[in-house]
Amino acid sequence: MPSILITGANRGLGLEMARQYGEAGWRIMACCRDPKSAPELARLGAASGGRTSLHRMEVTDAGQVKAVAAELKGQAIDVLFNNAGVLGGAIDKPAPLSFGSIDYAAWEEVLRVNTLAPVRVAEAFVDHVAASERKLMAFMSTYMASITSLNDGGYYQYRSSKAALNLVVKALSIDLKARGVRTLALHPGWVATDMGGSSAPVKAPESIRGIRQVIELYGKNETGQFYNYDGSKFSW
């Protein structure tokens, strides 16, 4: 039975990912800040026949990350999906994200969550992934982090954090190659979630179906790539 660990699994794309992979028969390790405050995730777990486990893991808390890794010691993880992330402000309230009114404390927090935390999680669970059949670390990125495709401004916190994450994804593909571990950055589309806003054109089920297809078709020798949820490849 293939397995996937998902961070930020309590809502939005993470919750939909847990739902779809669960329905596909995968073993799910669903991580979030407080599973007790995630009723939808709890319902998924209860209905999974024991295939879904819930774990308290704040990705910026090194102690919690290490504790979950220790709890799951010896268990192979086919796909480690670093999904947890923050925008740094509401999509309909761009002022804190705009030049001239930048919230630098918020910027530091965005970097901690979107850039540093995924590396921390990758370090903690690399042995679990290396012990699996698929050996894949996936990272939720965004087209807004593509320097080549950049044609508008603003959102410095979010863009910079995800652009840095993309560099990490590429560097990890080199550093982990000897262990057979592959990396993949994914753009989920502009999705109607709490982060993306209700007017976004892509719904969570469509986005995750696409992401699952990209993961399924990702070549055994393919690593360090940046894909859109629709299967097209992005330039860095």
C-alpha positions, 0 to 999 in steps of 0.5 A: 500500500503506497503512503503519503505524508501531508502537511497542512492537511486540516483544510483547503488543498491539504484536506482535499489531498488527504481525501483523494489519496484516501479514496485511492487506497493510500495510507495517509499520514495527515499532519496539522497544527491541531488535529482536535480542531480539524473535524473534517480531517477527523471524519476522514480518518474515522472513515478510512478503516485505519489507513489514515493517522492524524499527527500534531505537527506545527511545521515551524516547531522543530520539536514537533517535527522531530517528534512525529518523525520519531513516532513514524520511525521505520515506516516508509513514506512514498510521497512526502508532500510539503503543502503547509504554507501562508500568503502573508495577507489576505488575497483581497487585502494586498496592502501589507504585501505592497511596496511602501506598506510592507510588513517586515515581521509578516515577511519573516513569518512567511519565510519561516513557514514557506521556506525554512519549514519545508526544509526542516520537514525534508531533513526529518523525514528523508530516511522514511522517504528513502526507504520507500518505493516511490521516493518522492518529496513534493513541495507546493509552490506557485507560478508567482515564484517563477522569475522567468514568467514574472509580469506583475509586481507585489506580493513580495513576501509570498513570491520570495518565499516560494522562489527560495523554496524552488531553489531548495527543491532544485538543490535537494534534487542534487543532494539527495540523488545518491539516495534515490530521493526525487524532488518536485515543485508544484503549482496548484493553480489559483484555487478557491480556498481560504488563501486563494479566495472564493473568486478563484477559477480552480476548485480544490478537487480539480487541482488535486486531481491534476497534482495526483496525475503529475505525481503519477506520471513523474518519471523515475529518473525525473527530479528537481522539476517545476510543474503546473497542476495541468501537467505543463512544465514551468520555467524557474 
